[in-house]
Amino acid sequence: MQDIGATIRDKLRTGKISLPSLPDNAVKLRNLASDPKSTLNDLAVLIGHDASVSAQLIRLAQTMRYSHPGCTITSLHMAINRIGMNGTVNLVLAMSILQGYSFHSKLLHAMCRQDYETSRRISRYSLTAYQLINGDLPMQVGDYISLASIFLNIGFLPIYSELDAIERVTQVQFSSEMVYQWKDTLRSILGRMILEKWKFDQKFVDVVSLNITDNYTPDMKAVVYGYDFVKNALPADLVPLGDDLSDSFSPLEEGRYRSALLEYLQGRNLV
């Protein structure tokens, strides 16, 4: 087992570790968004090919984060118009990344799904943390937090891919404890490498380190608070989020979940 860990570190040192590419639909989405001639209708046509994502965007556009009294969202075009082009691109990217990976190994597949659920919780608690600290949640800020929260665990993907390939060839069975050790050690550096490869804004790259500096903006700090709460302070009996992925992109409403986060923030003199 130790030799496998050394192999991963050596590949990282020599630049031979395989970094994942963006899912094809995410690449098309980014290309469309970067084209100054593209329109909201072009975006709707592309996204409309995925019925699940389309339905979730429509539901999300009707949440408190985007809703306006007396205006019901009945189509994907209306939803995109409400959320905005940049917000829609970020949200669909997050959905694509969350849903786009699976592995042969049952252990690694289960761990990836667990990361998926953790990212969803981090997103929701980070959005709520920003709202509790700052009293408001501008759409642009919320869009950044939602996508940045997903990226915090993106560095796990190369580790899973390497281990999955090894298991296919050698039939070695990994222990979850060993995989967690490698994940904790390599998460940040691999995450930064992936986001740099994908050419994301420096704010996304820097927040992966979870090391608050003078350069951290309030929305970046909220992501760190949400991560720390979920990883270290979330009571075991608090499991917000339903089956609908769009739940990940809205702050928590009043209740036990929001109260628990508020108590955490107050204990750190943040509110």
C-alpha positions as CSV (number, residue, x, y, z in Angstrom):
1,M,0.0,0.0,0.0
2,Q,2.8,2.4,0.8
3,D,4.4,1.8,-2.6
4,I,1.2,2.8,-4.3
5,G,1.2,6.1,-2.3
6,A,4.8,6.7,-3.3
7,T,3.9,6.0,-6.9
8,I,1.2,8.7,-6.8
9,R,3.5,11.2,-5.2
10,D,6.2,10.4,-7.8
11,K,3.8,11.0,-10.6
12,L,2.8,14.3,-9.1
13,R,6.4,15.3,-8.7
14,T,7.3,14.5,-12.3
15,G,4.1,15.9,-13.7
16,K,3.0,12.5,-15.0
17,I,-0.2,12.3,-13.0
18,S,-3.3,12.4,-15.2
19,L,-5.5,15.4,-14.6
20,P,-9.2,15.2,-15.6
21,S,-10.7,17.2,-18.4
22,L,-13.9,19.1,-18.2
23,P,-17.0,17.0,-19.2
24,D,-17.8,17.6,-22.9
25,N,-21.1,19.4,-22.1
26,A,-19.2,21.7,-19.8
27,V,-16.7,22.5,-22.5
28,K,-19.5,23.3,-24.9
29,L,-21.2,25.5,-22.3
30,R,-18.0,27.5,-21.6
31,N,-17.3,28.0,-25.3
32,L,-20.8,29.3,-25.9
33,A,-20.6,31.6,-22.9
34,S,-17.3,33.1,-24.1
35,D,-18.8,33.8,-27.6
36,P,-19.9,37.5,-27.6
37,K,-22.5,36.6,-30.2
38,S,-24.3,34.0,-28.2
39,T,-27.7,34.6,-26.7
40,L,-29.8,33.3,-23.8
41,N,-31.7,31.4,-26.4
42,D,-28.5,29.7,-27.6
43,L,-27.8,28.7,-24.0
44,A,-31.4,27.4,-23.6
45,V,-31.0,25.2,-26.7
46,L,-27.8,23.6,-25.5
47,I,-29.0,23.0,-21.9
48,G,-32.3,21.8,-23.1
49,H,-30.8,18.6,-24.3
50,D,-30.4,17.5,-20.7
51,A,-33.9,17.2,-19.2
52,S,-32.7,16.7,-15.7
53,V,-30.5,19.8,-15.6
54,S,-33.3,21.9,-17.3
55,A,-35.9,20.8,-14.7
56,Q,-33.5,21.7,-11.9
57,L,-32.7,25.1,-13.3
58,I,-36.4,25.9,-13.6
59,R,-37.0,24.8,-9.9
60,L,-33.9,26.8,-8.8
61,A,-35.2,30.0,-10.6
62,Q,-38.3,29.8,-8.4
63,T,-36.4,29.7,-5.1
64,M,-36.0,32.6,-2.8
65,R,-32.5,33.3,-4.2
66,Y,-33.9,34.3,-7.6
67,S,-37.7,34.6,-7.3
68,H,-39.8,37.7,-7.7
69,P,-43.3,37.9,-6.3
70,G,-46.1,37.1,-8.8
71,C,-43.8,35.7,-11.5
72,T,-43.9,31.9,-12.0
73,I,-41.2,30.3,-14.0
74,T,-42.7,28.0,-16.6
75,S,-39.8,27.4,-19.1
76,L,-36.1,26.9,-19.3
77,H,-35.7,30.2,-21.2
78,M,-37.5,32.1,-18.4
79,A,-35.3,30.4,-15.8
80,I,-32.1,31.3,-17.6
81,N,-33.3,34.9,-18.0
82,R,-34.0,35.0,-14.3
83,I,-30.7,33.5,-13.2
84,G,-28.6,35.3,-15.9
85,M,-26.1,33.9,-18.4
86,N,-23.0,33.8,-16.0
87,G,-25.0,32.3,-13.2
88,T,-26.5,29.7,-15.4
89,V,-23.2,28.7,-16.8
90,N,-21.7,28.3,-13.3
91,L,-24.6,26.3,-12.0
92,V,-24.7,23.9,-14.9
93,L,-20.9,23.5,-14.7
94,A,-21.3,22.6,-11.0
95,M,-24.1,20.1,-11.9
96,S,-22.0,18.6,-14.7
97,I,-18.9,18.2,-12.5
98,L,-20.9,16.7,-9.6
99,Q,-22.6,14.1,-11.7
100,G,-19.9,13.4,-14.3
101,Y,-17.6,10.9,-12.6
102,S,-17.9,7.2,-11.7
103,F,-15.3,4.5,-11.0
104,H,-15.0,0.7,-11.3
105,S,-13.9,0.2,-7.7
106,K,-16.9,-0.1,-5.4
107,L,-15.0,1.6,-2.6
108,L,-13.9,4.5,-4.8
109,H,-17.3,4.9,-6.4
110,A,-18.9,5.1,-2.9
111,M,-16.3,7.6,-1.7
112,C,-16.8,9.7,-4.8
113,R,-20.6,9.8,-4.2
114,Q,-19.9,10.7,-0.6
115,D,-17.7,13.6,-1.8
116,Y,-20.6,14.6,-4.0
117,E,-23.0,14.9,-1.1
118,T,-20.4,16.7,1.0
119,S,-19.9,19.3,-1.7
120,R,-23.6,19.9,-1.8
121,R,-23.7,20.5,1.9
122,I,-20.7,22.8,1.7
123,S,-22.4,24.8,-1.0
124,R,-25.5,25.3,1.0
125,Y,-23.9,26.1,4.3
126,S,-21.4,28.5,2.6
127,L,-24.3,30.3,0.9
128,T,-26.0,30.6,4.3
129,A,-22.9,31.7,6.1
130,Y,-22.4,34.6,3.6
131,Q,-26.0,35.6,4.1
132,L,-25.8,35.4,7.9
133,I,-22.5,37.4,8.0
134,N,-23.3,40.0,5.4
135,G,-27.1,40.2,5.5
136,D,-27.6,39.8,1.8
137,L,-26.7,37.3,-0.9
138,P,-26.2,39.0,-4.3
139,M,-26.7,36.6,-7.3
140,Q,-23.2,37.0,-8.5
141,V,-21.8,36.1,-5.1
142,G,-24.1,33.1,-4.8
143,D,-23.0,31.8,-8.2
144,Y,-19.4,32.0,-7.2
145,I,-19.9,30.3,-3.8
146,S,-21.9,27.4,-5.4
147,L,-19.2,26.6,-7.9
148,A,-16.3,27.2,-5.6
149,S,-17.8,24.8,-3.0
150,I,-17.9,22.1,-5.6
151,F,-14.2,22.7,-6.5
152,L,-12.9,22.2,-3.0
153,N,-12.9,18.4,-3.5
154,I,-12.0,18.4,-7.2
155,G,-8.5,17.3,-6.3
156,F,-9.8,13.9,-5.3
157,L,-10.5,12.9,-8.9
158,P,-6.9,12.2,-10.0
159,I,-6.4,10.1,-6.9
160,Y,-9.5,8.0,-7.5
161,S,-8.5,7.6,-11.2
162,E,-5.0,6.4,-10.3
163,L,-6.2,4.0,-7.7
164,D,-9.0,2.7,-9.9
165,A,-6.5,2.0,-12.7
166,I,-4.2,0.2,-10.3
167,E,-7.0,-1.9,-8.9
168,R,-8.1,-3.0,-12.4
169,V,-4.6,-4.3,-13.2
170,T,-3.5,-5.7,-9.8
171,Q,-6.8,-6.5,-8.1
172,V,-5.4,-4.8,-5.0
173,Q,-8.1,-3.9,-2.5
174,F,-7.6,-0.5,-0.9
175,S,-8.6,0.4,2.7
176,S,-10.7,3.6,3.1
177,E,-8.3,4.8,5.8
178,M,-5.4,4.8,3.3
179,V,-7.4,6.5,0.6
180,Y,-8.5,9.2,3.1
181,Q,-4.8,9.8,4.0
182,W,-3.8,10.3,0.4
183,K,-6.9,12.6,-0.2
184,D,-6.0,14.8,2.8
185,T,-2.4,15.1,1.7
186,L,-3.0,15.9,-2.0
187,R,-6.4,17.5,-2.2
188,S,-5.2,21.1,-2.3
189,I,-2.3,20.8,-4.7
190,L,-4.2,18.6,-7.2
191,G,-7.2,20.9,-7.0
192,R,-5.2,23.9,-7.8
193,M,-3.6,22.1,-10.8
194,I,-6.9,21.0,-12.2
195,L,-8.5,24.5,-11.9
196,E,-5.4,26.0,-13.6
197,K,-5.7,23.5,-16.4
198,W,-9.3,24.3,-16.8
199,K,-8.4,28.0,-16.9
200,F,-10.7,29.2,-14.1
201,D,-10.5,32.6,-12.4
202,Q,-7.8,32.9,-9.7
203,K,-10.4,33.2,-7.0
204,F,-11.5,29.7,-7.7
205,V,-7.9,28.4,-7.7
206,D,-6.9,30.2,-4.5
207,V,-9.9,29.2,-2.4
208,V,-9.1,25.5,-2.8
209,S,-6.2,26.0,-0.3
210,L,-8.7,27.0,2.4
211,N,-6.1,29.2,3.9
212,I,-7.6,32.6,4.6
213,T,-5.3,35.5,3.7
214,D,-5.6,39.2,3.2
215,N,-6.5,38.4,-0.5
216,Y,-9.6,36.4,0.5
217,T,-12.8,38.3,-0.3
218,P,-16.0,37.8,1.8
219,D,-17.4,35.2,-0.6
220,M,-14.1,33.2,-0.5
221,K,-14.2,33.3,3.3
222,A,-17.8,32.1,3.3
223,V,-16.7,29.0,1.3
224,V,-14.0,28.3,4.0
225,Y,-16.5,28.7,6.8
226,G,-19.0,26.4,5.1
227,Y,-16.3,23.8,4.5
228,D,-15.1,23.9,8.1
229,F,-18.6,23.7,9.5
230,V,-19.5,20.7,7.4
231,K,-16.2,18.9,8.0
232,N,-15.7,19.7,11.7
233,A,-18.8,21.1,13.4
234,L,-21.9,19.8,11.6
235,P,-24.0,17.8,14.1
236,A,-24.4,14.2,13.0
237,D,-28.2,14.4,13.1
238,L,-28.3,17.4,10.8
239,V,-28.5,16.3,7.2
240,P,-30.2,19.0,5.1
241,L,-30.7,18.6,1.3
242,G,-33.3,16.6,-0.5
243,D,-32.9,14.5,-3.6
244,D,-33.1,17.6,-5.8
245,L,-29.7,18.8,-6.8
246,S,-31.0,22.4,-7.0
247,D,-31.2,22.4,-3.2
248,S,-27.4,22.7,-3.2
249,F,-27.6,26.2,-4.7
250,S,-29.9,28.0,-2.2
251,P,-29.3,29.1,1.3
252,L,-31.0,27.3,4.2
253,E,-34.2,28.8,5.5
254,E,-35.0,29.2,9.2
255,G,-34.8,26.1,11.3
256,R,-32.4,23.8,13.1
257,Y,-29.8,23.7,10.3
258,R,-29.5,27.5,10.0
259,S,-29.5,27.9,13.8
260,A,-26.7,25.4,14.1
261,L,-24.6,27.3,11.6
262,L,-25.4,30.6,13.2
263,E,-24.2,29.3,16.6
264,Y,-21.0,28.1,14.9
265,L,-20.4,31.6,13.4
266,Q,-21.2,33.4,16.6
267,G,-18.7,31.2,18.4
268,R,-16.0,32.5,16.1
269,N,-17.2,36.2,16.4
270,L,-18.1,36.3,12.7
271,V,-21.7,37.5,13.3
